[in-house]
Amino acid sequence: MILHRYFARRFLWLFLALLAIFGLFQGLLDLIEEMRRFDDSVSFGHVVQMVLLKLPTGLYEIIPLVVILATVAMFLGLARSSELVVTRAAGRSGLTALLAPVLVALVLGGLVVALMNPIVSATSKRYADLLEVYESGTTSAVSIGPEGLWLRQGGTEGQAVIHAARANPEATRLFEVSIVVYAPGGGPMTRILAESARLEDGFWLLSNAKAWPLALGLNPESGARTHDLLRLPSSLTQDSIRDRFGKPSAVAIWDLPAFIAGLESAGFSARRHVVWLHMELSRPLFLVAMTLVGAAFTMRPTRLGRTGVAILSAVLLGFGLYYVRSFAQIMGENGQLSPLVAAWVPPVASVLLAMGLVLHMEDG
């Protein structure tokens, strides 16, 4: 038990140290990128805020790489200090030495999904909002639930809140539309009901619409007008709408099942979100695979030489497995694989492959 605690503590400290180093380098690179993007239009304090909001997303993506490097560093250190030799001489096999790092990787994966995932979703959403404000001076939002689709758009002519009972999968065609247009000062200016709305370049094209003015002292019904076609200026684009509700990473994993149900009830395809949910649930298993891959090439005496080749082989194999996992995710999102197969088969296959390598190296 003491030996397992020692290995677990050593692996954990190496993981945290490498994560801090990568975070420092990534923060500096992001700072340079954001300063180049905004020039003098945004204060340095706001640029630092943007960097801090962007940092969790970048760290979240490189955690598998950090795990495999922490494993490589740990077992190379154990081999150079002959601690692995002493462990084997005491009757403990190499697989026993692997037990603690594997359990730590599994626990870290669970904590990353349960705690860091919501942080990443919140910071990435806030980053997107601030980026939109700093670049265009306006902000927009999308909300989907059982009651339908809600859109909020902004511009120089004021804000507009749009509600639709149904929409096409891209949210560029809305049905049973209700719109409230607000003046630049903030008060409601016009209410519009339309049979449908189609997003064009720079405006919504409303069909069979009726508009009521909401000015003070005016009877809205007496000033109402009907239109076969009515144009409503819009700052939204198909890409901005898709990014608002189409990025599964922008939704915390705890809210994802309810969000998926809301998407499906509103008529949208939730395949991307279902695949992402299972990809996140399988992340701890994939981190275990990265630990086994790193150990397979470095649980060997340093006197055998070719240490550099072993490290390079471990990292390249880790990148290859990560690529296969990402490729399976794309196939799952495109409907070529079921979400369960796309999310769970690559990690399970990676664990089996890495375990086979460990057993081969250990027996050899």
Beta strands, then each sheet from edge to edge (+ up, - down):
strand 1: 141-145
strand 2: 148-153
strand 3: 160-167
strand 4: 173-182
strand 5: 188-200
strand 6: 203-213
strand 7: 225-233
sheet 1: 1+ 2- 3+ 4- 5+ 6- 7+
end
